[in-house]
């Protein structure tokens, strides 16, 4: 057996559970799972059918992982999958979002998504998936920079700090003894940091005790769900716990990322071999509690809003009713998609669907199902409690002509809450509540400088590579997008440029 095939089989043996064995042994090949799979329904392509994936892993299992299979393969009585067979089917495992919808139509309740996850891990452990440049970059960026998109900590802090300072917003950094540690997933601080500052305003306005870390700037979403690199996933989770230990927080704040919900509520225990050390609080559950307690005032919006259920947050983590209860407080006109909740169609973007550029044309074709769902609601706005879902849905609305040119038809759920909160605070004359976090109120100047985002930006200015950071900020498309509505950010950048060129002036 070739080395790569051997590593592939060993990975399956190491990670396969008794439940997975039942999934492989009990399948009756009825193919009803295809009736739930958006990728198959929209194309009719047999290579996109869930069983196309499970067939390979079942064949590997029976040929190399059972006694009778090993004997038959050794004697030439069974035609076992070759390394070339494994390579040939690799792409199919990433033309899938492992959303779990196929299980809903399986008469035995078997989990194809578990088999997809096992296979992805095996391809990664064998080094086979690294021929894909995107997966390779996720692994290398996570290993070298602890950020799957390859951003450095100064880039993450510098950019979001620029946006926050432009609006006069502060955020607590490296505060010891806060209640919650807030870590943003890489997709959030890479793709929507300009929108993400609304979350900071919500936490500040409600007086939540939280801190962000100057060391941990990624939650490990992509290494866990796209690459499925268990060793690096374990490292990311352990470093998250170690940072929580160092800062002395009580809880982890789970922000709006469906895959992170699944990781922290389920996969982390498997990856770590034990439960995750800290209690996890979903930011949606937190916002709902704050609204109910009156700490977060909201005034319902008169906008017709529909909800996309993230597969990983609703179907796989059971959070769907929280999202609906939030919407009952923040809009007067909520309309459901059909189907909804655990039966909702996937956005087709998560777990690699959108991240891998070779999937773009296919993903957009499949998303006709989602476009039809949205159109039938007559909604003016689509919301979803997941960053990646929002990016995929925004693309779908644009491709299928549902959105007005130049307008965002999709918002992350916290943005809808923010609009309702801002409306309520403005009516009360209390907009200033958004600007200062509870952990920085009443602090002395030295403490404030050491633990505020403004202080952290000042620290960055003393780094020898500060000029390179300013170069990057000036060319960054997200900064340019922010500048379109905040033109004075250009003056800030000019000031940073002067400081980089003459730090002692």
C-alpha positions in Angstrom: 0.0 0.0 0.0 1.4 3.4 -1.0 2.4 5.7 1.9 -0.4 8.3 1.2 -3.1 5.6 1.0 -1.7 4.1 4.2 -2.0 7.5 5.9 -5.5 7.9 4.6 -6.6 4.6 6.0 -4.8 5.2 9.3 -6.6 8.5 9.7 -10.0 6.8 9.2 -9.1 4.1 11.7 -8.0 6.7 14.2 -11.1 9.0 13.9 -13.9 6.6 13.1 -16.4 6.0 15.9 -18.8 3.1 16.3 -21.6 5.4 15.1 -19.6 5.9 11.9 -19.2 2.2 11.4 -23.0 1.8 11.7 -23.5 4.5 9.1 -21.2 2.7 6.7 -22.7 -0.8 7.4 -26.4 0.1 7.7 -26.8 2.2 4.6 -29.4 0.4 2.3 -28.4 2.5 -0.7 -32.0 3.8 -1.2 -30.5 7.2 -2.2 -33.2 9.2 -0.5 -30.5 11.4 0.9 -30.2 13.0 -2.5 -33.8 14.3 -2.2 -32.6 16.7 0.6 -29.2 17.7 -0.9 -29.3 21.1 -2.7 -26.2 20.3 -4.6 -27.7 17.2 -6.2 -31.3 18.6 -6.5 -30.2 21.6 -8.5 -27.9 19.7 -10.8 -28.9 16.1 -11.0 -25.1 15.3 -11.1 -24.5 11.8 -9.6 -21.1 12.9 -8.5 -22.8 15.5 -6.2 -25.1 12.9 -4.6 -24.3 12.1 -1.0 -23.8 8.4 -1.7 -21.0 9.2 -4.2 -18.9 10.3 -1.2 -20.0 7.5 1.2 -19.4 4.8 -1.4 -15.7 5.5 -1.5 -15.3 5.5 2.3 -17.4 2.4 2.7 -15.2 0.7 0.1 -12.0 1.7 1.8 -13.5 0.5 5.1 -14.5 -2.9 3.8 -11.2 -3.4 1.9 -8.6 -2.2 4.4 -10.3 -1.9 7.9 -12.1 -5.2 8.4 -10.4 -8.6 8.9 -12.3 -10.3 6.1 -11.7 -7.3 3.8 -8.0 -7.3 4.4 -7.8 -11.0 3.8 -9.8 -10.8 0.6 -7.8 -7.8 -0.6 -4.5 -9.5 0.1 -5.6 -12.7 -1.8 -6.8 -10.6 -4.7 -10.4 -11.7 -4.1 -11.6 -8.1 -3.6 -10.9 -5.1 -5.8 -9.8 -2.5 -3.3 -9.8 1.3 -3.9 -6.4 2.5 -5.1 -4.6 5.8 -4.3 -5.7 7.0 -7.7 -9.4 6.2 -6.8 -9.0 8.2 -3.6 -7.5 11.1 -5.5 -10.1 11.0 -8.2 -13.0 11.5 -5.7 -11.3 14.0 -3.5 -13.0 17.1 -5.1 -16.5 15.7 -4.3 -15.9 16.0 -0.6 -15.4 19.7 -0.9 -18.3 20.1 -3.3 -20.5 19.8 -0.2 -21.0 21.9 2.8 -21.5 19.0 5.2 -24.7 20.7 6.2 -26.4 17.6 7.5 -29.7 18.1 5.5 -29.3 14.7 3.9 -29.8 13.0 7.3 -33.4 14.4 7.4 -34.5 12.1 4.6 -32.5 9.1 5.5 -35.0 6.4 6.8 -32.3 5.2 9.2 -31.1 8.7 10.3 -27.5 8.1 9.1 -25.1 11.0 9.1 -23.4 11.5 5.7 -21.8 14.8 7.0 -19.9 12.7 9.6 -18.4 10.6 6.8 -17.6 13.8 4.8 -15.8 15.1 7.9 -13.9 11.9 8.3 -12.9 11.9 4.7 -11.7 15.5 4.8 -9.5 14.7 7.8 -8.1 11.6 6.1 -7.3 13.6 2.9 -5.5 16.2 5.1 -3.7 13.7 7.3 -2.4 12.0 4.1 -1.3 15.3 2.6 -3.6 14.8 -0.4 -5.8 17.8 0.2 -2.8 20.1 0.2 -2.7 20.0 -3.6 -5.6 22.4 -3.4 -4.1 25.9 -3.0 -6.9 27.2 -0.8 -6.8 24.3 1.6 -3.0 24.5 1.7 -3.1 28.2 2.5 -5.6 27.6 5.3 -3.3 25.1 6.9 -0.1 27.1 6.4 -1.6 30.4 7.6 -3.1 28.7 10.6 0.2 27.0 11.4 2.4 30.1 10.9 0.1 33.0 11.8 -2.8 31.5 13.7 -5.1 33.2 11.2 -6.6 31.2 8.3 -6.8 34.1 5.9 -3.1 35.0 6.6 -3.7 38.3 8.4 -1.2 39.3 11.1 -2.2 40.5 14.6 -1.2 44.1 13.8 -3.3 44.0 10.6 -6.4 42.7 12.5 -6.0 45.2 15.4 -4.9 48.1 13.2 -7.8 47.9 10.8 -10.6 47.4 13.3 -8.9 50.0 15.5 -9.0 52.4 12.6 -12.7 51.9 12.2 -13.5 52.1 15.9 -11.4 55.3 16.4 -13.0 56.9 13.5 -16.4 56.6 15.2 -15.0 57.3 18.7 -15.7 53.8 19.9 -13.5 52.1 22.5 -13.0 48.4 23.1 -11.3 46.7 26.1 -8.1 44.9 25.1 -6.2 42.5 27.4 -8.3 43.2 30.4 -7.9 40.7 33.2 -10.9 39.6 35.2 -13.6 40.5 32.6 -16.6 38.1 32.5 -16.3 37.2 28.8 -13.5 36.7 26.2 -14.6 37.9 22.8 -12.7 36.3 19.8 -13.8 37.1 16.3 -13.6 34.3 13.7 -11.2 35.0 10.8 -14.0 35.4 8.3 -15.5 38.2 10.4 -12.3 40.2 11.0 -11.2 39.6 7.4 -14.4 40.2 5.4 -16.7 42.4 7.5 -14.7 44.2 10.3 -16.4 47.5 9.2 -19.8 46.0 9.9 -18.5 44.0 12.9 -17.9 47.2 15.0 -21.7 47.3 15.5 -21.3 44.3 17.8 -18.8 46.3 19.9 -21.4 49.1 20.2 -24.1 46.6 21.3 -21.8 45.1 24.0 -20.8 48.6 25.2 -24.4 50.0 25.2 -25.6 47.0 27.3 -22.7 47.3 29.8 -21.4 43.8 29.2 -18.1 42.9 30.9 -15.9 41.6 28.1 -12.4 41.8 26.7 -10.7 41.1 23.4 -7.3 39.4 23.2 -4.2 40.9 21.6 -2.9 37.4 21.0 -5.8 35.3 19.7 -7.5 36.7 16.5 -9.0 33.5 14.9 -11.4 30.9 16.3 -10.1 28.1 14.1 -13.3 27.8 12.0 -11.6 27.0 8.7 -9.0 24.6 10.0 -11.7 22.7 11.8 -14.4 22.6 9.1 -12.7 23.1 5.7 -9.3 21.5 6.2 -10.4 19.3 9.1 -6.9 19.3 10.4 -7.4 17.8 13.9 -3.9 18.6 15.2 -4.1 22.3 14.4 -7.7 22.4 15.5 -6.6 21.1 18.9 -3.8 23.7 19.1 -6.3 26.5 18.3 -8.7 25.3 20.9 -6.0 24.9 23.6 -4.6 28.3 22.9 -8.1 29.8 23.2 -8.4 28.1 26.6 -4.9 29.2 27.6 -5.7 32.8 26.8 -8.9 32.6 28.8 -6.8 31.2 31.7 -4.3 34.1 31.4 -7.1 36.7 31.3 -9.1 35.2 34.1 -12.4 35.3 32.3 -15.4 33.3 33.2 -17.0 32.5 29.8 -16.3 32.4 26.1 -18.5 34.6 23.9 -19.5 32.8 20.8 -20.1 35.4 18.1 -22.2 34.8 15.0 -20.5 32.0 13.1 -22.5 28.8 12.5 -19.4 26.6 12.2 -18.0 27.9 15.5 -21.3 27.0 17.2 -20.9 23.4 16.0 -17.2 23.4 17.0 -17.8 24.6 20.6 -21.0 22.8 21.2 -19.9 19.4 19.7 -16.7 19.0 17.7 -14.4 20.5 20.4 -15.0 17.5 22.7 -14.0 15.1 20.0 -11.0 17.1 19.0 -9.7 17.7 22.5 -10.7 14.3 23.9 -12.4 16.1 26.7 -15.0 18.9 27.1 -13.9 22.5 26.3 -12.8 24.0 29.6 -15.0 27.1 29.6 -18.8 27.7 29.4 -19.8 29.0 26.0 -22.4 31.8 25.6 -23.9 32.5 22.2 -24.0 36.2 21.5 -27.5 35.7 20.2 -28.6 34.2 23.5 -26.8 37.0 25.2 -28.5 39.7 23.1 -31.9 38.1 23.8 -31.3 38.1 27.5 -30.1 41.7 27.4 -33.2 42.8 25.5 -35.5 40.9 27.9 -33.7 42.4 31.0 -34.0 45.9 29.6 -30.2 46.4 29.5 -30.4 46.6 25.7 -33.2 48.9 24.6 -34.6 48.2 21.1 -37.3 49.7 19.0 -38.8 47.4 16.3 -37.9 48.2 12.7 -40.7 48.6 10.1 -38.8 46.5 7.6 -40.0 43.1 6.2 -37.3 40.7 7.2 -36.8 37.0 6.5 -34.4 34.7 8.3 -31.9 32.2 6.9 -31.2 29.4 9.4 -27.5 28.5 9.3 -27.2 24.8 9.0 -24.5 24.5 11.6 -26.3 26.8 14.1 -29.9 25.6 13.7 -29.9 22.1 12.3 -26.7 21.0 14.0 -26.7 23.1 17.2 -30.4 23.7 17.9 -30.2 27.5 18.2 -33.0 28.4 15.7 -35.7 29.5 18.2 -33.3 32.0 19.8 -33.0 33.8 16.4 -36.7 34.0 16.0 -37.4 35.3 19.5 -34.8 38.1 18.9 -36.6 39.0 15.6 -39.9 39.2 17.5 -38.4 42.2 19.4 -36.6 44.0 16.6 -39.0 44.0 13.6 -42.7 44.4 13.2 -42.7 42.3 10.0 -40.9 39.0 10.2 -41.7 36.4 7.5 -40.4 32.8 7.4 -38.8 31.2 4.4 -40.3 27.9 3.3 -39.0 25.4 4.3 -37.3 26.8 7.5 -35.6 25.8 10.7 -33.8 22.5 10.4 -35.4 21.9 6.9 -34.0 25.2 5.5 -31.8 24.9 2.4 -28.1 25.6 2.9 -26.6 28.9 1.9 -24.0 26.8 0.0 -21.2 28.9 1.4 -20.1 27.3 4.6 -17.3 24.7 5.3 -15.6 25.5 2.0 -18.5 26.0 -0.4 -17.7 29.7 -0.8 -14.0 29.7 0.3 -12.8 27.5 -2.6 -13.0 29.6 -5.8 -13.3 26.6 -8.0 -16.8 26.1 -6.5 -18.1 29.5 -7.5 -19.9 28.7 -10.7 -21.4 25.5 -9.3 -22.4 27.2 -6.0 -24.2 30.0 -7.8 -26.1 27.5 -9.9 -27.2 25.5 -6.8 -28.2 28.7 -5.0 -31.2 29.1 -7.3 -33.1 27.2 -4.6 -32.1 29.7 -2.0 -32.9 32.6 -4.3 -36.4 31.3 -4.9 -36.9 30.9 -1.1 -36.0 34.5 -0.5 -38.0 35.9 -3.4 -41.2 34.1 -2.3 -41.0 35.8 1.1 -41.3 39.3 -0.5 -38.7 40.4 2.2 -36.8 43.7 1.9 -34.0 42.3 4.0 -32.5 38.9 4.7 -30.7 38.3 8.0 -28.7 35.4 9.3 -26.7 34.8 12.5 -23.6 33.7 10.5 -20.9 35.8 8.8 -20.2 33.2 6.0 -23.9 32.6 5.4 -24.3 36.4 5.0 -21.5 36.6 2.4 -22.9 33.7 0.4 -26.5 35.0 0.6 -25.4 38.5 -0.5 -23.7 37.0 -3.5 -26.9 35.0 -4.3 -29.1 38.1 -4.0 -26.8 40.0 -6.4 -26.4 37.1 -8.9 -30.2 36.5 -9.1 -31.1 40.2 -9.2 -33.0 40.2 -5.9 -31.0 43.1 -4.4 -31.1 46.7 -5.7 -27.8 47.8 -7.3 -25.4 49.1 -4.7 -27.6 48.1 -1.7 -27.0 45.4 0.9 -30.0 43.1 1.0 -28.3 40.8 3.6 -27.2 41.6 7.1 -25.9 39.5 9.9 -28.4 39.3 12.7 -26.5 41.5 15.1 -26.7 44.3 12.6 -30.5 44.2 12.7 -30.3 44.2 16.5 -27.9 47.2 16.3 -30.3 49.2 14.0 -33.2 48.5 16.5 -31.0 49.5 19.4 -29.7 52.7 17.7 -33.2 53.7 17.0 -34.2 53.2 20.7 -31.1 55.0 22.1 -31.6 57.9 19.7 -35.1 58.4 21.0 -33.9 58.3 24.6 -30.9 60.6 23.8 -28.5 57.9 25.0 -26.4 57.2 21.9 -23.3 57.9 24.0 -23.8 54.5 25.8 -22.3 52.8 22.7 -18.9 54.5 23.0 -17.2 53.3 26.2 -17.1 49.7 27.4 -17.8 48.9 31.0 -14.3 47.6 31.7 -12.7 51.0 30.8 -15.2 53.3 32.6 -13.5 55.1 35.5 -10.0 53.7 34.8 -6.9 55.9 35.4 -5.1 57.2 32.3 -2.2 54.7 32.4 -4.6 51.7 32.6 -6.8 53.2 29.8 -3.7 53.7 27.6 -2.6 50.1 28.2 -6.0 48.5 27.6 -7.9 50.6 25.1 -7.9 50.2 21.3 -6.5 53.7 21.0 -3.6 52.7 23.3 -3.0 49.6 21.2 -2.8 51.7 18.0 -0.3 53.9 19.7 1.8 50.8 20.5 1.7 49.7 16.9 3.1 53.1 15.9 6.3 52.2 17.7 6.9 49.0 15.8 9.6 49.0 13.1 7.1 47.6 10.5 4.5 50.3 11.2 5.0 51.8 7.8 4.2 48.5 6.1 1.0 48.3 8.1 0.0 51.8 6.9 0.8 50.7 3.3 -1.5 47.7 3.7 -4.3 49.8 5.3 -4.1 52.3 2.4 -4.6 49.6 -0.2 -7.0 47.4 1.7 -10.4 47.1 -0.1 -12.3 46.9 3.3 -10.8 50.2 4.4 -11.8 51.7 1.0 -15.4 50.4 1.5 -15.4 52.0 4.9 -14.1 55.3 3.5 -17.0 55.4 1.1 -19.3 56.2 4.0 -16.7 57.6 6.4 -14.6 59.9 4.1 -12.7 61.4 7.1 -10.9 58.1 7.6 -8.6 59.3 4.8 -7.4 62.0 7.1 -6.7 59.4 9.8 -4.7 57.4 7.3 -2.8 60.6 6.3 -1.9 61.1 9.9 -0.8 57.5 10.3 1.4 58.0 7.2 3.0 61.1 8.6 3.7 59.2 11.9 5.2 56.3 10.1 7.5 58.5 8.1 8.5 60.6 11.1 7.8 58.8 14.4 9.6 61.4 16.5 8.1 64.5 14.9 
